[in-house]
Amino acid sequence: MNFTEKINQDIKTAMLAKEKERLAVLRDIKSKLLLEATSGSSGELSEEAANKIVLKLHKQRMETYQIYVDQGRNDLAEEELFQAKVLEDYLPKMMSEDEVRAIIAAKVAEVGASGPQDMGKVMGPVSAQLAGKADGKRVAELVKEALAK
């Protein structure tokens, strides 16, 4: 079962269970997937592209949640957090920090990076390798940490 079929099946399940909030999130995912599929020439959406879409939606929800918390709007913050938790069910498995550190260390050794001035040499290949598997901000922090040693 591919990603789109899984979303469609979960939409049916949510409809039968009368879970309005979950259904709204699933429909949002489906609409974004359809938009992406129809904007391309093939009409098919790869698993990687679907994961990127869900990752982006999750990131948006978490940023909005933080804004609502900062403004004291807990009613709206709760809703955003619920939506983010639903999206987490569809996110790809993220790599552990130790796995990310190992990849960074290998890439630093490979390119011969010696200090913070070589961040670009390391960050480009590492970002490409870890796309969708690790948080970009955290990867950047770990690269800076590795190059500072």
N, C-alpha and C positions, 0 to 999 in steps of 0.2 A: 504494500500500500504506500503510494507516494504521499508527499506532504499535503498536497491539495485534497486528495481523497480523505486523508485523516481529518483535515479541517472540516470538510463537508460532513463526514460521519459525526464529528463532535458537535456540529451545528444541529444536526437532527436529534442527537441525544439531549442537548440543552433545550431544544424546543419541546421535546416530550416531557422533560423534567420541569418545564416552566421556569428555567433559570434565566431571567431577563438580563441581568447584568453580565453574566458569562456569555450569553448569546450575542450581546452587543459587541463584546470584545472579539469574538470569533468572526462575526460578520465584518468587523473592521479589518481583520487579518485577510479574510477572503477578498474583500474589495481591493486591498492593496496588491494582493497576489494577482488578481484579474487585471488590474491596471498595468502591472509590470509585464504580464504575459501578453497582453494585447499591444503594448508599446513596442515589443520586439517583433522581428520578422517571422520567427518560427511559430509563435503562439504557445510554445511550451516554456515552462519555467524550471530551471535547474534547482536541485536541492540546495546548492550553495546560495543562489540568488534568493530563495525563499528564506533561508536562515538569516541572510543579511537584512531582509525586510523585517522579520520578527525582532531581530536584535535592535534595529533602529526604532521600532515601535516601543520596545521595552525601555530603551534609553530615554525616549521622549516622555514616557509615563513617569519615569523616576525623576527626571528634571522638573516636570510639572508638579509632582508630589512635593519636591523640595521647596519649590516656589510657594506652594500653598501653605506648607508648614511654616515657612519664614514669615508669611503674611497673617498667620493665625487662623487660617481657614481650614480647620480640621475636618469639617464635613466634606469639603471637596478633596482634601488630601486623602481621606479614607477611600474614596472612590477611585482615585488614581492608583493608590497602592493595591487595591483589589485587582484592578485591571493589569497592573504590572505582574502580580502573582499569577494571574491566568496566563499571561504571555510567557512566564518562566517555564511553564509546562512544555512549550514548543521551542525553547531555545536549545541550541546544540550544547553538548556537554563541554563545559569550560575546562581548560587545563589547570592543574594545580600550580601554585607559585613555584614549587621546586622544579617542576617540569619546564616552566618558562625560564627560570634561572639557568637551567642546564642548556637550553637552546641558545640563550644569550651568551653564555660563557663559550660555547662552541663557536658561535659566530664571531665573537671578539677575537678569539684565537685564530680563526680562519682568515679574517681580514687584516689581522695584525694591528688592531686598534690599541693605542697606548694612552689615551687620555680623553677628556671631555670634547676636545676639538674633533675627534673622530666619531662623534655621535651619529652624524648623517650616514657614515659608511656602515654602521651597525644597524641603525634604526630602519632603514629602507628594506633590507632583506628580511629582518626579523618581523617587521610589520606584515610583509607579504606572507611569510610562513605561518604567522599566528592569526591571520585575519579570521574573525569569527570564532576563534578558539580561546582568546584571552582579551581582556579589556585593554584598549589602546593606551589609556592614561597610565594604567598600572605597568604596562610593558615599558613605556617611556621612563617611568620612575626607576624601574629595575635596571634599564640600560644605563641611566645616569649613575646609579649606584655602582654598577659593575665597572664603569669607566673611571670613576673617582678613586678606585683602589690603586 
